[in-house]
Amino acid sequence: MSKVKVSNTGKIDFVQAETLPRSIKKFRQSPEIEAFYRFVYENDLQEEAYEVIAAIIQQRKLSPKKK
C-alpha cells in the first residue's frame, strides 16, 4: 500500500496518523514523514528538498528568538 498519492493535477495526498508522535525518534518514523522521505527519493528531489530545508534553517537563524 502506498502512503503517498499524486493526482493528475499534481496534488499530493498523504496518509495521516491518528495521533502526533511525542518523541523525535517516533516523529521521524511517523507515516507522514516516512511518506515525505519516500516521495522525495522516488521523485529524485533530494537537491530541491535540501535547498528548502537550508533556506528554512537560514531564515530561523536570522529571525529573533521568542521566549
N, C-alpha and C positions, 0 to 999 in steps of 0.2 A: 504494500500500500504506500503510495506516495504522499508525503506530508505537504508538498508544495504543488499548487495547481496554477498554471498560467493560462489565461483565456486568450482567445484570438485578438482581443483588444489590448492585450498587454497587462491586464490587471493580475496581480499576484494574490492568491489566497493561501493562507497558512492554516493548518490545523492547530487550534489553540488548546492549551491545557486548562484544566478546571481551576487550579489554584496557582498562585505565584510561588516560585521556589524561595526558600528563606536563606540558603547559603549560596555563596558564589559558585561552588562546585556543582550544586544542583541546578543553578541558573544556567550554567554552561551546558548542562545535559538536558535542559528543558526542550520539549518538542519544537517550540518556536525558534530557538537559537540553532538547534540541530538542523532544522529545515532551512534557515537562512544560510548557514555554512554550506549545506548541500547545494542550494540554489546558486551561490557564488561560485562554487567549484564546478558544478555541471555546466554553467554558462560562461566559464573562463573569465570571470570578473574579479580576479584576485587583485589586479593592479588598481582597478576603479574602487574596490572596497577599501584598499589600503589608503588611497588618496582621500576618501571620505572620512575615514577614521582619523587620519593625520590632521585633516582640517578641523575636525571637532576637537581634538586634543589641543591644537594650537589656539583655537578660539577660547577654550576653557582656561588655558594658561594666561591669556591676555585679559580675561574678564575678572573683575574684583570678586574676591571670595565673600560669600554671605554667611552670616552666623545664624 
